[in-house]
Each structure stands twice: as C-alpha cells, then as structure tokens.
C-alpha cells in the first residue's frame, strides 16, 4: 500500500472521527453560550478529570476562563444540524441556543446549564489551563455525570448504540455515527 503525505496543519484529521459534543457555559451575568467541540477527552478516572481543547478566539474560551466551569453535553445524530450551527457561528452576538432551537435545564453542581436535548451531561469545574500551541487545554474535574435512562448499559458501562446514536465528527460539515459493534477475541 502506498502512503500519501498530508499537510501537518491537518494531521489531527487522521485522528477523526471524534465524538461531537456541545459545551455549555455561562457568562458572569448569566448569558448562556453553547459551542460544538470534538476535542474532548478523559484524562483520569481517579480523580475524574477531562480536558477540552479550545482556541483563545472563541467566546466559550473567554467564559470558561472567567467562570471556571462548563458542561459537556452529548448529542445524538438527530441533532446534527444544531451541532453544526453551534460550531459555525459565534455566541458573542448570537443566541445560539435560540437559533438552534435547543433548550436548557438547571445543572446540579455548576451554574452552567445542561442542554436538555442531549442524552448525557458531564458537569465540570476548571482545575488547570495549559497553553497548547494555538489552543488552550482546559483540564476540569468531573463533578457529576448523568445519562438518559435506557441509552446506556450501566452494568457494562457503555452506550446502547441502537438507542444512543452517538454523533461523530469527521471534519467540516461531515459527521457519521457508530454503526456496528464487534467484540475482540481472546
């Protein structure tokens, strides 16, 4: 097989698809913002930590830095258009929640709201920021993790794909879903 070199500026696309998420946060005066993000990853189980990588030019970056909290919301494939919209316009001048037709509900551990339309939510408190090239890695402690009943097998600790239909981002306007489950032998 012949290998083809790609631009280093696009190396990260070799790691896609990544789960599409919606990051919700709130300004100090209570204005809610939501941003689509695929660069979210777990860092530690004990303590429970995750990281999200956000460019400093983003409004969400500013809000997380000021308030020290956010929620990672897990959308399904049915929310593809809303996720794309939330990742393609700024919340500085636009109410993305209203434009996307998304609703919120109160979180338990943070002031930032949950996106009610999503199937799972991870409430986070900022612990550390790491400058990482043209992005900031926000490292946060997970304070609460909840999921809609029936879409997650709590015993095996994994999504029921036929019900959850997780949305994965390929790049740009392109998304996919997880289509099959295989179990390794051995």
MDTraj code that builds the backbone (N, CA, C; nanometers):
import mdtraj as md
import numpy as np

residues = "UNK UNK UNK UNK UNK UNK UNK UNK UNK UNK UNK UNK UNK UNK UNK UNK UNK UNK UNK UNK UNK UNK UNK UNK UNK UNK UNK UNK UNK UNK UNK UNK UNK UNK UNK UNK UNK UNK UNK UNK UNK UNK UNK UNK UNK UNK UNK UNK UNK UNK UNK UNK UNK UNK UNK UNK UNK UNK UNK UNK UNK UNK UNK UNK UNK UNK UNK UNK UNK UNK UNK UNK UNK UNK UNK UNK UNK UNK UNK UNK UNK UNK UNK UNK UNK UNK UNK UNK UNK UNK UNK UNK UNK UNK UNK UNK UNK UNK UNK UNK UNK UNK UNK UNK UNK UNK UNK UNK UNK UNK UNK UNK UNK UNK UNK UNK UNK UNK UNK UNK UNK UNK UNK UNK UNK UNK UNK UNK UNK UNK UNK UNK UNK UNK UNK UNK UNK UNK UNK UNK UNK UNK UNK UNK UNK UNK UNK UNK UNK UNK UNK UNK UNK UNK UNK UNK UNK UNK UNK UNK UNK UNK UNK UNK UNK UNK UNK UNK UNK UNK UNK UNK UNK UNK UNK UNK UNK UNK UNK UNK UNK UNK UNK UNK UNK UNK".split()
xyz = np.array([
    [0.0849, -0.1181, 0.0000],
    [0.0000, 0.0000, 0.0000],
    [0.0889, 0.1237, 0.0000],
    [0.0600, 0.2176, -0.0855],
    [0.1353, 0.3424, -0.0960],
    [0.0826, 0.4411, 0.0082],
    [0.1717, 0.5032, 0.0828],
    [0.1345, 0.6052, 0.1813],
    [0.1387, 0.7421, 0.1155],
    [0.0447, 0.8278, 0.1528],
    [0.0364, 0.9633, 0.0978],
    [0.0566, 1.0610, 0.2124],
    [0.1461, 1.1574, 0.1923],
    [0.1730, 1.2559, 0.2961],
    [0.0647, 1.3637, 0.2940],
    [0.0256, 1.4080, 0.4143],
    [-0.0703, 1.5176, 0.4230],
    [-0.0048, 1.6350, 0.4945],
    [-0.0650, 1.7504, 0.4819],
    [-0.0150, 1.8709, 0.5466],
    [-0.0139, 1.8533, 0.6979],
    [0.0924, 1.8985, 0.7641],
    [0.0990, 1.8903, 0.9101],
    [-0.0113, 1.9735, 0.9748],
    [-0.0589, 2.0766, 0.9068],
    [-0.1688, 2.1580, 0.9591],
    [-0.2975, 2.0768, 0.9712],
    [-0.3033, 1.9639, 0.9018],
    [-0.4230, 1.8793, 0.9046],
    [-0.3988, 1.7421, 0.9667],
    [-0.2884, 1.7255, 1.0391],
    [-0.2568, 1.5948, 1.0980],
    [-0.3708, 1.5411, 1.1843],
    [-0.4382, 1.6308, 1.2550],
    [-0.5415, 1.5889, 1.3501],
    [-0.6578, 1.5179, 1.2824],
    [-0.6778, 1.5411, 1.1534],
    [-0.7873, 1.4740, 1.0828],
    [-0.7629, 1.3235, 1.0722],
    [-0.6370, 1.2807, 1.0868],
    [-0.6075, 1.1372, 1.0881],
    [-0.6605, 1.0714, 1.2159],
    [-0.6900, 1.1509, 1.3164],
    [-0.7432, 1.1004, 1.4431],
    [-0.8962, 1.1003, 1.4467],
    [-0.9585, 1.1638, 1.3489],
    [-1.1052, 1.1699, 1.3441],
    [-1.1601, 1.0398, 1.2884],
    [-1.2817, 0.9994, 1.3140],
    [-1.3846, 1.0811, 1.3774],
    [-1.3717, 1.0845, 1.5298],
    [-1.4109, 1.1982, 1.5840],
    [-1.4196, 1.2191, 1.7281],
    [-1.5653, 1.2419, 1.7641],
    [-1.5992, 1.2100, 1.8871],
    [-1.7352, 1.2352, 1.9336],
    [-1.7641, 1.3852, 1.9261],
    [-1.8788, 1.4197, 1.8712],
    [-1.9251, 1.5585, 1.8713],
    [-1.9906, 1.5860, 2.0061],
    [-1.9559, 1.6974, 2.0674],
    [-2.0162, 1.7369, 2.1942],
    [-2.0634, 1.8809, 2.1844],
    [-2.1450, 1.9200, 2.2781],
    [-2.1850, 2.0596, 2.2933],
    [-2.1388, 2.1054, 2.4308],
    [-2.0555, 2.2082, 2.4346],
    [-2.0048, 2.2639, 2.5588],
    [-2.0948, 2.3807, 2.5963],
    [-2.1587, 2.3719, 2.7116],
    [-2.2413, 2.4845, 2.7568],
    [-2.1692, 2.5542, 2.8711],
    [-2.1796, 2.6869, 2.8700],
    [-2.1175, 2.7686, 2.9733],
    [-2.2006, 2.8959, 2.9887],
    [-2.1698, 2.9702, 3.0921],
    [-2.2491, 3.0886, 3.1228],
    [-2.1559, 3.2048, 3.1552],
    [-2.1958, 3.3238, 3.1109],
    [-2.1186, 3.4429, 3.1452],
    [-2.1452, 3.4782, 3.2911],
    [-2.0662, 3.5695, 3.3438],
    [-2.0834, 3.6109, 3.4836],
    [-2.2196, 3.6737, 3.5078],
    [-2.2799, 3.7319, 3.4024],
    [-2.4129, 3.7933, 3.4175],
    [-2.5261, 3.6989, 3.3762],
    [-2.4946, 3.5710, 3.3530],
    [-2.5987, 3.4719, 3.3291],
    [-2.6328, 3.4410, 3.1843],
    [-2.5624, 3.5002, 3.0879],
    [-2.5884, 3.4698, 2.9467],
    [-2.5307, 3.3312, 2.9140],
    [-2.6135, 3.2449, 2.8577],
    [-2.5717, 3.1079, 2.8256],
    [-2.5148, 3.1024, 2.6849],
    [-2.4076, 3.0286, 2.6694],
    [-2.3474, 3.0051, 2.5386],
    [-2.3269, 2.8548, 2.5211],
    [-2.3304, 2.8116, 2.3964],
    [-2.3057, 2.6704, 2.3656],
    [-2.2135, 2.6646, 2.2445],
    [-2.1169, 2.5731, 2.2482],
    [-2.0196, 2.5582, 2.1406],
    [-2.0040, 2.4105, 2.1069],
    [-1.9960, 2.3790, 1.9797],
    [-1.9661, 2.2414, 1.9389],
    [-1.8170, 2.2183, 1.9568],
    [-1.7825, 2.1011, 2.0097],
    [-1.6415, 2.0666, 2.0294],
    [-1.6223, 1.9170, 2.0115],
    [-1.5197, 1.8804, 1.9364],
    [-1.4849, 1.7395, 1.9198],
    [-1.3588, 1.7049, 1.9985],
    [-1.2792, 1.8042, 2.0335],
    [-1.1536, 1.7787, 2.1026],
    [-1.1752, 1.7749, 2.2532],
    [-1.2448, 1.6701, 2.2982],
    [-1.2740, 1.6464, 2.4394],
    [-1.2239, 1.5064, 2.4716],
    [-1.1538, 1.4911, 2.5849],
    [-1.1027, 1.3582, 2.6183],
    [-1.0920, 1.3365, 2.7684],
    [-1.1093, 1.2117, 2.8127],
    [-1.0866, 1.1810, 2.9540],
    [-0.9366, 1.1833, 2.9823],
    [-0.9015, 1.2242, 3.1032],
    [-0.7611, 1.2272, 3.1442],
    [-0.7322, 1.1324, 3.2592],
    [-0.8289, 1.1171, 3.3488],
    [-0.8064, 1.0384, 3.4695],
    [-0.9407, 0.9903, 3.5237],
    [-0.9385, 0.8674, 3.5806],
    [-1.0583, 0.8174, 3.6480],
    [-1.0591, 0.8566, 3.7950],
    [-0.9389, 0.8632, 3.8566],
    [-0.9301, 0.8973, 3.9968],
    [-0.8143, 0.9931, 4.0197],
    [-0.8395, 1.1226, 4.0332],
    [-0.9709, 1.1849, 4.0337],
    [-1.0295, 1.1898, 3.8923],
    [-1.1623, 1.2044, 3.8820],
    [-1.2234, 1.2110, 3.7498],
    [-1.1922, 1.3447, 3.6820],
    [-1.1092, 1.3386, 3.5767],
    [-1.0680, 1.4588, 3.5043],
    [-1.0911, 1.4408, 3.3554],
    [-1.1274, 1.5510, 3.2897],
    [-1.1330, 1.5515, 3.1443],
    [-1.0699, 1.6794, 3.0941],
    [-1.0427, 1.6829, 2.9635],
    [-0.9848, 1.8020, 2.9023],
    [-1.0621, 1.8370, 2.7770],
    [-1.0731, 1.9651, 2.7516],
    [-1.1304, 2.0148, 2.6272],
    [-1.0318, 2.1179, 2.5722],
    [-1.0067, 2.1092, 2.4427],
    [-0.9122, 2.1987, 2.3764],
    [-0.9909, 2.3038, 2.2988],
    [-0.9694, 2.4319, 2.3341],
    [-1.0473, 2.5415, 2.2745],
    [-0.9534, 2.6547, 2.2344],
    [-0.9753, 2.7102, 2.1169],
    [-0.8957, 2.8233, 2.0689],
    [-0.9282, 2.9486, 2.1500],
    [-0.8270, 3.0292, 2.1843],
    [-0.8494, 3.1512, 2.2626],
    [-0.9440, 3.2522, 2.1974],
    [-0.9606, 3.2466, 2.0666],
    [-1.0501, 3.3405, 1.9989],
    [-1.1976, 3.3088, 2.0223],
    [-1.2281, 3.1924, 2.0729],
    [-1.3668, 3.1503, 2.0926],
    [-1.4283, 3.2154, 2.2168],
    [-1.5546, 3.2520, 2.2050],
    [-1.6294, 3.3099, 2.3163],
    [-1.6348, 3.2123, 2.4344],
    [-1.6506, 3.0848, 2.4056],
    [-1.6540, 2.9823, 2.5094],
    [-1.5250, 2.9827, 2.5908],
    [-1.4125, 3.0014, 2.5260],
    [-1.2822, 3.0096, 2.5934],
    [-1.2859, 3.1204, 2.6985],
    [-1.3335, 3.2359, 2.6571],
    [-1.3428, 3.3520, 2.7469],
    [-1.4323, 3.3216, 2.8674],
    [-1.5472, 3.2596, 2.8427],
    [-1.6420, 3.2313, 2.9506],
    [-1.5884, 3.1270, 3.0479],
    [-1.5274, 3.0216, 2.9975],
    [-1.4716, 2.9187, 3.0860],
    [-1.3594, 2.9784, 3.1711],
    [-1.2765, 3.0599, 3.1100],
    [-1.1666, 3.1233, 3.1840],
    [-1.2207, 3.2122, 3.2965],
    [-1.3293, 3.2848, 3.2702],
    [-1.3856, 3.3768, 3.3703],
    [-1.4631, 3.3048, 3.4804],
    [-1.5412, 3.2026, 3.4444],
    [-1.6292, 3.1391, 3.5435],
    [-1.5720, 3.0102, 3.6019],
    [-1.4795, 2.9473, 3.5298],
    [-1.4165, 2.8258, 3.5806],
    [-1.5055, 2.7031, 3.5796],
    [-1.6033, 2.6999, 3.4891],
    [-1.6904, 2.5835, 3.4831],
    [-1.7544, 2.5694, 3.3457],
    [-1.8063, 2.4494, 3.3172],
    [-1.8759, 2.4220, 3.1924],
    [-1.9407, 2.2850, 3.2028],
    [-2.0243, 2.2539, 3.1037],
    [-2.0871, 2.1228, 3.0948],
    [-2.0573, 2.0657, 2.9562],
    [-2.0175, 1.9394, 2.9523],
    [-2.0028, 1.8674, 2.8262],
    [-2.1338, 1.7912, 2.8052],
    [-2.2034, 1.8232, 2.6972],
    [-2.3312, 1.7615, 2.6646],
    [-2.3121, 1.6689, 2.5453],
    [-2.3728, 1.5502, 2.5488],
    [-2.3559, 1.4504, 2.4443],
    [-2.4810, 1.4461, 2.3561],
    [-2.4702, 1.4971, 2.2325],
    [-2.5854, 1.4947, 2.1413],
    [-2.5944, 1.3625, 2.0651],
    [-2.7099, 1.3377, 2.0072],
    [-2.7293, 1.2221, 1.9204],
    [-2.7225, 1.2676, 1.7751],
    [-2.7257, 1.1717, 1.6841],
    [-2.7218, 1.2018, 1.5403],
    [-2.8385, 1.2895, 1.4973],
    [-2.9501, 1.2833, 1.5695],
    [-3.0664, 1.3657, 1.5351],
    [-3.0374, 1.5156, 1.5502],
    [-2.9335, 1.5510, 1.6243],
    [-2.9001, 1.6920, 1.6474],
    [-2.7881, 1.7421, 1.5562],
    [-2.7632, 1.6746, 1.4460],
    [-2.6524, 1.7095, 1.3564],
    [-2.6557, 1.8567, 1.3134],
    [-2.7706, 1.9065, 1.2728],
    [-2.7789, 2.0450, 1.2250],
    [-2.7558, 2.1450, 1.3375],
    [-2.8073, 2.1154, 1.4549],
    [-2.7867, 2.2037, 1.5699],
    [-2.6396, 2.2049, 1.6121],
    [-2.5770, 2.0880, 1.6113],
    [-2.4353, 2.0799, 1.6473],
    [-2.3519, 2.1600, 1.5474],
    [-2.3790, 2.1417, 1.4192],
    [-2.3028, 2.2163, 1.3187],
    [-2.3218, 2.3671, 1.3362],
    [-2.4442, 2.4103, 1.3580],
    [-2.4716, 2.5528, 1.3766],
    [-2.3947, 2.6066, 1.4968],
    [-2.3953, 2.5327, 1.6081],
    [-2.3272, 2.5780, 1.7299],
    [-2.1756, 2.5818, 1.7147],
    [-2.1238, 2.5136, 1.6138],
    [-1.9807, 2.5157, 1.5880],
    [-1.9399, 2.6109, 1.4780],
    [-2.0374, 2.6745, 1.4136],
    [-2.0032, 2.7561, 1.2969],
    [-2.0339, 2.9053, 1.3125],
    [-2.0981, 2.9451, 1.4218],
    [-2.1218, 3.0877, 1.4480],
    [-2.0790, 3.1199, 1.5904],
    [-2.0537, 3.2475, 1.6170],
    [-2.0093, 3.2903, 1.7493],
    [-2.1284, 3.3243, 1.8380],
    [-2.1147, 3.2949, 1.9648],
    [-2.2171, 3.3295, 2.0621],
    [-2.2001, 3.4686, 2.1196],
    [-2.0969, 3.5400, 2.0783],
    [-2.0774, 3.6766, 2.1290],
    [-2.1951, 3.7666, 2.0923],
    [-2.2419, 3.7538, 1.9685],
    [-2.3511, 3.8388, 1.9205],
    [-2.4791, 3.7615, 1.8935],
    [-2.4732, 3.6298, 1.8936],
    [-2.5880, 3.5471, 1.8570],
    [-2.6270, 3.4549, 1.9715],
    [-2.7563, 3.4442, 1.9964],
    [-2.8064, 3.3482, 2.0936],
    [-2.8166, 3.2143, 2.0205],
    [-2.7114, 3.1353, 2.0304],
    [-2.7069, 3.0084, 1.9566],
    [-2.8125, 2.9102, 2.0043],
    [-2.8444, 2.9124, 2.1323],
    [-2.9482, 2.8224, 2.1828],
    [-3.0810, 2.8483, 2.1126],
    [-3.1191, 2.9757, 2.1037],
    [-3.2453, 3.0113, 2.0384],
    [-3.2396, 2.9791, 1.8898],
    [-3.1300, 3.0150, 1.8254],
    [-3.1165, 2.9915, 1.6809],
    [-3.1196, 2.8420, 1.6477],
    [-3.0620, 2.7591, 1.7350],
    [-3.0585, 2.6147, 1.7119],
    [-3.1842, 2.5449, 1.7647],
    [-3.2659, 2.6164, 1.8413],
    [-3.3857, 2.5561, 1.8980],
    [-3.3565, 2.4584, 2.0100],
    [-3.2462, 2.4815, 2.0812],
    [-3.2075, 2.3942, 2.1923],
    [-3.2635, 2.4489, 2.3232],
    [-3.2912, 2.3591, 2.4160],
    [-3.3428, 2.4002, 2.5463],
    [-3.2428, 2.3621, 2.6556],
    [-3.2518, 2.4312, 2.7666],
    [-3.1608, 2.4052, 2.8782],
    [-3.2395, 2.3622, 3.0017],
    [-3.1652, 2.3037, 3.0932],
    [-3.2202, 2.2758, 3.2258],
    [-3.1084, 2.2968, 3.3269],
    [-3.1478, 2.3215, 3.4489],
    [-3.0522, 2.3518, 3.5544],
    [-2.9617, 2.2323, 3.5838],
    [-2.8341, 2.2605, 3.5971],
    [-2.7376, 2.1589, 3.6397],
    [-2.7415, 2.1522, 3.7923],
    [-2.6850, 2.0477, 3.8475],
    [-2.6859, 2.0304, 3.9929],
    [-2.5612, 2.0874, 4.0596],
    [-2.4439, 2.0735, 3.9942],
    [-2.3170, 2.1091, 4.0565],
    [-2.2533, 2.2381, 4.0058],
    [-2.2995, 2.2897, 3.8917],
    [-2.2420, 2.4111, 3.8323],
    [-2.3546, 2.5045, 3.7884],
    [-2.3206, 2.6311, 3.7651],
    [-2.4202, 2.7286, 3.7185],
    [-2.4494, 2.7130, 3.5698],
    [-2.3528, 2.6634, 3.4945],
    [-2.3746, 2.6406, 3.3514],
    [-2.4851, 2.5367, 3.3354],
    [-2.5769, 2.5572, 3.2401],
    [-2.6894, 2.4642, 3.2269],
    [-2.6562, 2.3406, 3.1446],
    [-2.7418, 2.2411, 3.1579],
    [-2.7384, 2.1231, 3.0718],
    [-2.8160, 2.1568, 2.9453],
    [-2.7777, 2.0962, 2.8332],
    [-2.8571, 2.1061, 2.7105],
    [-2.9543, 1.9884, 2.7167],
    [-3.0792, 2.0197, 2.7466],
    [-3.1812, 1.9178, 2.7719],
    [-3.1987, 1.8213, 2.6552],
    [-3.1753, 1.8676, 2.5334],
    [-3.1943, 1.7872, 2.4127],
    [-3.0907, 1.6757, 2.3989],
    [-2.9829, 1.6832, 2.4755],
    [-2.8751, 1.5837, 2.4691],
    [-2.9048, 1.4654, 2.5607],
    [-2.8370, 1.3531, 2.5349],
    [-2.8652, 1.2307, 2.6107],
    [-2.7760, 1.2124, 2.7338],
    [-2.6667, 1.2872, 2.7427],
    [-2.5778, 1.2733, 2.8579],
    [-2.5103, 1.4069, 2.8858],
    [-2.4667, 1.4227, 3.0112],
    [-2.4097, 1.5503, 3.0544],
    [-2.2999, 1.5252, 3.1566],
    [-2.1922, 1.6024, 3.1448],
    [-2.0801, 1.5923, 3.2373],
    [-2.0542, 1.7330, 3.2914],
    [-2.0842, 1.7527, 3.4191],
    [-2.0663, 1.8833, 3.4823],
    [-1.9218, 1.8955, 3.5302],
    [-1.8563, 2.0068, 3.4947],
    [-1.7120, 2.0204, 3.5155],
    [-1.6743, 2.1515, 3.5834],
    [-1.5726, 2.1431, 3.6681],
    [-1.5132, 2.2594, 3.7337],
    [-1.3675, 2.2675, 3.6906],
    [-1.3280, 2.3824, 3.6379],
    [-1.1927, 2.4020, 3.5865],
    [-1.0881, 2.3855, 3.6968],
    [-0.9849, 2.3060, 3.6673],
    [-0.8747, 2.2864, 3.7621],
    [-0.7455, 2.3502, 3.7131],
    [-0.7256, 2.3490, 3.5803],
    [-0.5969, 2.3948, 3.5279],
    [-0.6117, 2.4301, 3.3805],
    [-0.5319, 2.5252, 3.3370],
    [-0.5232, 2.5599, 3.1953],
    [-0.3813, 2.5333, 3.1485],
    [-0.3686, 2.4768, 3.0293],
    [-0.2372, 2.4538, 2.9710],
    [-0.2388, 2.5140, 2.8310],
    [-0.1484, 2.6077, 2.8068],
    [-0.1368, 2.6639, 2.6726],
    [-0.0776, 2.5561, 2.5830],
    [-0.1443, 2.5288, 2.4729],
    [-0.1018, 2.4214, 2.3829],
    [-0.1052, 2.4733, 2.2394],
    [0.0001, 2.5424, 2.1989],
    [0.0038, 2.5976, 2.0636],
    [-0.1056, 2.7001, 2.0438],
    [-0.1899, 2.6792, 1.9422],
    [-0.2963, 2.7758, 1.9124],
    [-0.4258, 2.7465, 1.9873],
    [-0.4230, 2.6575, 2.0859],
    [-0.5392, 2.6242, 2.1685],
    [-0.4997, 2.6259, 2.3160],
    [-0.6016, 2.6286, 2.4014],
    [-0.5819, 2.6118, 2.5455],
    [-0.6470, 2.4805, 2.5838],
    [-0.5750, 2.4017, 2.6598],
    [-0.6291, 2.2775, 2.7117],
    [-0.6866, 2.3086, 2.8505],
    [-0.8192, 2.3029, 2.8595],
    [-0.8857, 2.3239, 2.9876],
    [-0.9002, 2.1878, 3.0547],
    [-0.8345, 2.1711, 3.1684],
    [-0.8415, 2.0465, 3.2444],
    [-0.9418, 2.0697, 3.3573],
    [-1.0417, 1.9815, 3.3629],
    [-1.1504, 2.0031, 3.4583],
    [-1.1800, 1.8765, 3.5380],
    [-1.2253, 1.8983, 3.6606],
    [-1.2714, 1.7885, 3.7465],
    [-1.4178, 1.7627, 3.7140],
    [-1.4502, 1.6375, 3.6938],
    [-1.5885, 1.5979, 3.6699],
    [-1.6587, 1.5917, 3.8044],
    [-1.7638, 1.6731, 3.8177],
    [-1.8398, 1.6782, 3.9422],
    [-1.9641, 1.5898, 3.9376],
    [-2.0150, 1.5685, 3.8187],
    [-2.1378, 1.4892, 3.8027],
    [-2.1458, 1.4409, 3.6591],
    [-2.1902, 1.3169, 3.6415],
    [-2.2111, 1.2593, 3.5080],
    [-2.3468, 1.1907, 3.5086],
    [-2.4343, 1.2303, 3.4147],
    [-2.5681, 1.1712, 3.4076],
    [-2.6007, 1.1363, 3.2628],
    [-2.6911, 1.0405, 3.2471],
    [-2.7282, 0.9933, 3.1145],
    [-2.8768, 0.9588, 3.1137],
    [-2.9429, 0.9781, 3.0009],
    [-3.0831, 0.9406, 2.9877],
    [-3.0990, 0.7909, 3.0123],
    [-3.2000, 0.7565, 3.0865],
    [-3.2288, 0.6171, 3.1145],
    [-3.2587, 0.5431, 2.9837],
    [-3.2028, 0.4236, 2.9708],
    [-3.2310, 0.3394, 2.8556],
    [-3.1311, 0.3480, 2.7409],
    [-3.0429, 0.4491, 2.7396],
    [-2.9465, 0.4611, 2.6297],
    [-2.8058, 0.4155, 2.6693],
    [-2.7894, 0.3797, 2.7952],
    [-2.6576, 0.3433, 2.8469],
    [-2.6711, 0.2180, 2.9324],
    [-2.5883, 0.1195, 2.9060],
    [-2.5872, -0.0037, 2.9851],
    [-2.4993, 0.0225, 3.1073],
    [-2.5629, 0.0502, 3.2201],
    [-2.4894, 0.0871, 3.3416],
    [-2.4021, -0.0279, 3.3909],
    [-2.4493, -0.1505, 3.3759],
    [-2.3748, -0.2674, 3.4226],
    [-2.2439, -0.2842, 3.3437],
    [-2.2512, -0.2759, 3.2100],
    [-2.1320, -0.2911, 3.1252],
    [-2.0596, -0.1592, 3.1035],
    [-2.1239, -0.0498, 3.1421],
    [-2.0680, 0.0852, 3.1320],
    [-2.0375, 0.1241, 2.9869],
    [-2.1395, 0.1104, 2.9004],
    [-2.1262, 0.1530, 2.7615],
    [-2.2615, 0.1864, 2.7014],
    [-2.2550, 0.2692, 2.5960],
    [-2.3785, 0.3108, 2.5278],
    [-2.4441, 0.1946, 2.4560],
    [-2.5757, 0.1969, 2.4506],
    [-2.6542, 0.1080, 2.3658],
    [-2.6667, 0.1839, 2.2329],
    [-2.5809, 0.1505, 2.1373],
    [-2.5683, 0.2296, 2.0145],
    [-2.6980, 0.2444, 1.9367],
    [-2.7812, 0.1407, 1.9373],
    [-2.9055, 0.1477, 1.8622],
    [-3.0006, 0.2528, 1.9203],
    [-2.9840, 0.2867, 2.0480],
    [-3.0687, 0.3873, 2.1131],
    [-2.9983, 0.5223, 2.1257],
    [-2.8696, 0.5204, 2.1538],
    [-2.7953, 0.6442, 2.1786],
    [-2.7612, 0.7182, 2.0490],
    [-2.7296, 0.6455, 1.9434],
    [-2.6917, 0.7033, 1.8141],
    [-2.5926, 0.8195, 1.8295],
    [-2.4733, 0.7915, 1.8846],
    [-2.3757, 0.8991, 1.9057],
    [-2.3300, 0.9618, 1.7745],
    [-2.3143, 1.0928, 1.7771],
    [-2.2723, 1.1693, 1.6600],
    [-2.1206, 1.1849, 1.6634],
    [-2.0559, 1.1496, 1.5535],
    [-1.9105, 1.1598, 1.5418],
    [-1.8760, 1.2609, 1.4331],
    [-1.7760, 1.3454, 1.4594],
    [-1.7365, 1.4491, 1.3640],
    [-1.6186, 1.4026, 1.2799],
    [-1.6360, 1.4072, 1.1484],
    [-1.5274, 1.3728, 1.0557],
    [-1.4439, 1.4946, 1.0207],
    [-1.5079, 1.6115, 1.0144],
    [-1.4418, 1.7355, 0.9765],
    [-1.5366, 1.8212, 0.8958],
    [-1.5286, 1.9544, 0.9164],
    [-1.6153, 2.0448, 0.8422],
    [-1.7617, 2.0140, 0.8664],
    [-1.8381, 1.9969, 0.7580],
    [-1.9817, 1.9668, 0.7674],
    [-2.0106, 1.8172, 0.7741],
    [-1.9059, 1.7352, 0.7779],
    [-1.9249, 1.5902, 0.7699],
    [-1.9253, 1.5229, 0.9069],
    [-2.0265, 1.4404, 0.9270],
    [-2.0450, 1.3657, 1.0514],
    [-2.0769, 1.2214, 1.0157],
    [-2.0667, 1.1339, 1.1137],
    [-2.1042, 0.9942, 1.0958],
    [-2.1579, 0.9431, 1.2293],
    [-2.1967, 0.8180, 1.2324],
    [-2.2402, 0.7550, 1.3565],
    [-2.1674, 0.6232, 1.3721],
    [-2.1701, 0.5696, 1.4939],
    [-2.1132, 0.4373, 1.5176],
    [-2.2148, 0.3364, 1.4642],
    [-2.1712, 0.2476, 1.3754],
    [-2.2658, 0.1619, 1.3055],
    [-2.2649, 0.0158, 1.3445],
    [-2.1540, -0.0298, 1.3981],
    [-2.1523, -0.1710, 1.4344],
    [-2.0649, -0.1914, 1.5574],
    [-2.0951, -0.2945, 1.6276],
    [-2.0179, -0.3303, 1.7460],
    [-1.9548, -0.4660, 1.7202],
    [-1.8253, -0.4752, 1.7452],
    [-1.7528, -0.6017, 1.7331],
    [-1.6842, -0.6275, 1.8656],
    [-1.6752, -0.7529, 1.9013],
    [-1.6060, -0.7900, 2.0234],
    [-1.4774, -0.8633, 1.9865],
    [-1.3672, -0.8206, 2.0470],
    [-1.2388, -0.8825, 2.0199],
    [-1.2360, -1.0242, 2.0747],
    [-1.1659, -1.1123, 2.0047],
    [-1.1489, -1.2479, 2.0531],
    [-1.0334, -1.2527, 2.1518],
    [-1.0405, -1.3485, 2.2434],
    [-0.9268, -1.3696, 2.3312],
    [-0.9398, -1.3200, 2.4679],
])
top = md.Topology()
chain = top.add_chain()
for i, resn in enumerate(residues, 1):
    res = top.add_residue(resn, chain, resSeq=i)
    for name in ("N", "CA", "C"):
        top.add_atom(name, md.element.get_by_symbol(name[0]), res)
traj = md.Trajectory(xyz[None], top)
